[in-house]
Amino acid sequence: MRLCDLEQKEVVNVADGRTLGCVSDIEFDQRCGQIEAIIVPGPGRCFGLLGREFELAIPWKCICRIGPDTVLVDIDVDKCKHKN
């Protein structure tokens, strides 16, 4: 699977059923080349005009399933927030 295929998928948290957004990027370990996390942008400030307050870095181990349209994750959203 390529990053462009992953970017088109919607991320859904199975813990509470909320849609978190779409994958925007990935983090990987440069030494071994393994994916460590997927990045999902957080909600925008002032209707998205002023950027975003945070982004979600969802660890790869928290991904339950990657389907044709969605990525199911099991996370605590507050623990995955990263400041931009």
Number of C-alpha atoms within 10 A of each C-alpha: 5 6 11 11 11 22 18 14 19 19 24 20 19 15 12 11 11 10 14 17 18 20 24 16 15 18 16 13 10 8 6 7 9 11 14 14 19 22 21 22 21 20 15 14 12 9 9 10 8 9 14 16 15 17 18 22 22 26 18 16 12 15 19 14 11 14 11 11 12 18 20 21 22 18 19 13 14 8 10 14 18 15 9 11
